[in-house]
Amino acid sequence: MGIKGLTDRGADFPEIGRIRKGGEVEEGSRKPGPDLDYFRVVFVDEEKYMADRLLEIAGPAPKELPILLPFNRVEDVWDAWIEGYTAGGLVYRSNGNGPAEVAAGETGVVFWRDPLSGDTLVKNGLALRDLSLPDGTQVKAGKPVHCVARDGHAVGQYEGADGNRHELLATPTGRLKVMVRGLKRFAYLMLVTGSQHDIANISAQLAGLEIVQHEARLPGLAGIPLVLRRRPKEISVPRKIDGKVKRVRMVKSLISIEADPEWAEAKYLAMMEAATPTIVEGHFVELPEQAGPHPDWETGEAPAAEGSPEPTGEPTAKTAKPQPSGRPLPAGEPTAGQRSFTAAQVEALLKWGITTDKTAAARILGRSPWADLSRSMKRSEVEAWCRAYGRAIAGGTPEDAAADAATKEIAELAGGTSATD
């Protein structure tokens, strides 16, 4: 048995430091440090010796860091909130949802406490007492609270080092867990950014990588060799000019995540091969009527009992039109007995995207291990057979030899237990 709230927090590794975009903050100042065009990596005290190893990997002012992500799912390595902090810790956290989204049943503020009194106002997305929000909205206890920070409202006041009270604003904050390749540690550095542009970039790029892995039927993000980069880009930022807030264009060094070039090249070639149908050249012979009982490869039903009557009438999805009598076969073409696949198998190749043409599907099946219907068809095996056959043909191997080589290859890939044996 586990302890709720202690043993059910999910998988994690130790955090050994932070990756920051800006310089150090002046002592006693609440203003951020100067913007840098490289990464500033700060290790926790017990891990400061790792700084020398990082220096060897990335240099003294790294604009790129070779990284891996520690977990497969985006939500396990990346999160972003609108947050406000004081020296005493977290004061406000919200996902940015406004009144309309909250009225529709979504969560807005997930945590909020008064920085002066320390009283918790919102917990787990619900108001703990009746609240009067800075925008004038009244919220009853037990109800969700919409985000006020997104519209520029302060989320409380704090007492500064000068003894005066100051308004506390909440701003976007994103955190990304990364493992630096070369440190050889199952421990992560936390990248922290307060840039809306960075948050949008990172979210979109991680989503793109996740889709690529999903389409390739691979587990997820963990282990992909990536590069974390700083890149200059001109963006629009607010600035106070003559007492008014105006937007101006400035060059900022933003964060980007890109796959390592070698991995990207291999993935690109695999995607191209998977997306390109393999079309086997040859002659087309009209499909014969299937002969005798056979296992139904599509539905898994048992074969019909021996002596069952043959289908009559027009051809069905599983009974192809018979070969016209007296029509000679082209030289070297498989005989009707060898070409006893069905129309349903042809349709399967079209459905699976192996080819978009029935003639090409018939050519593939004519020399494949599935022509006699004694073996079950698996999409992965058919795709692998077609790729192997195509490579052999491209290398000048005769068709029969290419078909035999492809059959042996998929049998070996299946560990000798392939349905093609």
C-alpha positions, -999 to 999 in steps of 0.1 A, spaced: 0 0 0 12 35 -7 6 68 11 -17 91 -8 1 124 -16 35 109 -9 40 77 -29 17 85 -58 36 115 -72 49 97 -103 84 92 -116 112 117 -112 150 123 -110 170 146 -88 172 183 -98 209 193 -98 207 229 -111 190 255 -132 194 268 -167 187 305 -169 185 330 -197 194 361 -178 223 373 -157 224 374 -119 199 396 -100 214 424 -80 212 419 -42 180 434 -28 166 441 -63 133 426 -76 142 434 -112 154 405 -134 190 403 -143 203 415 -177 192 395 -208 220 372 -221 224 356 -255 238 324 -240 227 299 -212 238 305 -176 238 272 -158 238 273 -120 244 240 -101 232 234 -66 259 236 -40 264 198 -38 268 196 -76 291 225 -83 318 202 -94 297 194 -125 304 229 -138 338 218 -150 324 189 -169 298 211 -185 325 236 -195 342 208 -214 309 198 -232 295 232 -241 322 259 -234 321 290 -211 291 308 -227 270 281 -244 244 291 -270 236 254 -275 233 225 -251 231 188 -262 202 174 -242 178 145 -237 144 146 -222 140 123 -192 104 112 -197 82 103 -227 52 126 -222 53 163 -227 34 169 -194 61 151 -175 89 173 -187 73 207 -194 48 229 -177 39 266 -178 17 287 -155 10 324 -147 27 327 -114 36 352 -87 62 348 -60 75 366 -29 106 357 -8 82 335 12 74 314 -19 45 308 -43 16 333 -40 -4 328 -72 -7 301 -99 -32 301 -128 -36 286 -162 -49 319 -176 -85 310 -181 -109 340 -179 -145 343 -168 -160 326 -199 -138 295 -196 -145 292 -159 -182 297 -164 -180 268 -189 -166 245 -162 -129 249 -166 -103 257 -139 -87 291 -137 -67 299 -105 -54 267 -89 -36 284 -59 -37 319 -43 -27 332 -10 -25 367 5 12 377 6 7 400 36 -15 378 59 -4 344 45 -40 333 44 -48 308 16 -76 322 -7 -78 295 -34 -67 259 -32 -72 230 -57 -90 255 -80 -118 265 -56 -122 296 -34 -119 288 3 -141 318 13 -161 345 -3 -137 367 -24 -138 401 -39 -115 400 -69 -93 429 -81 -115 433 -112 -146 437 -90 -160 402 -94 -175 385 -64 -169 348 -60 -186 326 -34 -167 300 -13 -164 267 -31 -166 282 -66 -138 283 -92 -119 316 -96 -110 331 -130 -75 345 -137 -72 382 -130 -34 384 -137 -38 380 -174 -56 413 -176 -28 431 -157 -43 431 -122 -20 427 -92 -25 395 -72 -17 411 -39 7 434 -20 40 426 -3 63 446 20 96 455 3 131 459 18 124 496 19 95 491 43 69 501 18 42 480 2 43 472 -34 19 455 -58 27 419 -68 22 410 -105 19 374 -117 36 366 -151 41 335 -173 67 310 -162 78 279 -180 99 250 -167 115 223 -188 134 193 -173 165 184 -194 194 160 -190 226 173 -206 242 147 -228 278 141 -216 271 147 -179 261 110 -178 237 115 -150 201 104 -144 195 138 -130 180 169 -147 186 206 -150 155 228 -149 153 254 -177 133 284 -164 119 311 -188 95 339 -183 91 347 -220 58 342 -237 76 336 -270 98 309 -254 68 292 -239 49 292 -272 80 279 -290 88 251 -266 52 240 -264 48 238 -302 82 221 -308 76 194 -281 42 187 -295 57 183 -330 83 158 -317 55 139 -298 35 136 -330 65 123 -350 71 96 -324 35 87 -322 31 83 -360 62 60 -359 46 40 -331 75 48 -308 71 54 -270 76 91 -268 102 119 -261 126 102 -238 160 95 -253 157 116 -285 190 134 -289 181 171 -289 198 205 -290 186 234 -268 195 266 -286 195 304 -282 185 322 -314 181 360 -320 147 370 -332 130 404 -335 98 405 -315 73 431 -302 76 440 -265 58 466 -243 78 496 -232 68 527 -212 74 557 -234 64 593 -222 43 578 -195 24 555 -219 29 518 -226 37 512 -262 49 482 -282 83 484 -299 104 460 -319 134 445 -302 159 416 -309 157 390 -282 175 357 -278 148 331 -277 149 294 -269 144 267 -296 145 229 -293 157 209 -324 165 172 -329 202 163 -334 210 163 -371 221 127 -373 189 115 -356 168 139 -377 184 125 -409 176 89 -399 141 98 -389 135 117 -421 146 87 -443 124 63 -422 94 87 -427 101 89 -464 103 51 -468 72 45 -447 52 72 -466 62 60 -501 43 29 -514 64 1 -528 52 -8 -563 65 -40 -577 67 -42 -615 53 -72 -634 24 -84 -655 -12 -83 -644 -32 -115 -646 -69 -114 -637 -75 -129 -603 -88 -164 -602 -115 -178 -580 -102 -189 -546 -96 -227 -544 -106 -247 -514 -110 -238 -477 -85 -215 -460 -81 -196 -428 -98 -162 -430 -68 -139 -425 -90 -108 -421 -116 -120 -395 -97 -149 -379 -127 -172 -384 -120 -210 -388 -119 -224 -423 -151 -238 -438 -156 -275 -433 -143 -297 -461 -170 -304 -487 -188 -271 -481 -204 -257 -512 -184 -232 -532 -199 -196 -535 -220 -191 -566 -231 -160 -585 -213 -127 -588 -178 -123 -572 -179 -112 -536 -153 -92 -515 -136 -124 -509 -140 -142 -542 -123 -128 -572 -135 -130 -608 -124 -163 -623 -96 -165 -650 -112 -166 -685 -107 -200 -700 -83 -203 -730 -64 -170 -722 -27 -177 -723 -5 -164 -695 25 -142 -703 58 -159 -701 72 -163 -666 39 -153 -650 27 -173 -619 0 -199 -628 -35 -196 -615 -28 -221 -588 1 -200 -576 -20 -169 -578 -49 -179 -556 -51 -147 -534 -85 -130 -531 -99 -96 -539 -102 -90 -501 -64 -93 -499 -60 -67 -527 -84 -44 -509 -63 -48 -477 -32 -36 -494 -51 -5 -507 -66 1 -472 -31 -2 -455 -17 23 -480 10 -1 -494 -2 9 -529 -31 29 -543 -36 8 -574 -53 -26 -577 -30 -37 -605 0 -30 -584 -15 -48 -554 -20 -79 -576 16 -77 -588 28 -76 -552 6 -105 -541 15 -126 -572 51 -133 -560 45 -128 -522 43 -156 -496 6 -148 -493 -4 -158 -528 -16 -193 -518 -37 -182 -489 -21 -207 -465 -4 -180 -444 -20 -151 -424 -13 -116 -436 1 -91 -412 4 -55 -422 39 -51 -407 52 -82 -425 36 -72 -458 52 -37 -456 86 -52 -446 84 -78 -475 76 -50 -500 106 -29 -489 130 -59 -490 117 -69 -525 120 -33 -538 156 -30 -526 165 -63 -543 149 -54 -576 166 -20 -575 199 -38 -570 194 -59 -602 182 -91 -586 158 -112 -607 122 -111 -596 120 -147 -583 152 -144 -564 142 -110 -550 109 -125 -538 127 -154 -521 152 -131 -505 125 -108 -492 106 -138 -477 137 -150 -459 144 -115 -446 110 -111 -429 112 -147 -415 145 -138 -399 131 -105 -385 103 -125 -369 129 -147 -352 121 -177 -373 84 -178 -362 70 -157 -391 37 -165 -406 56 -168 -439 75 -199 -428 
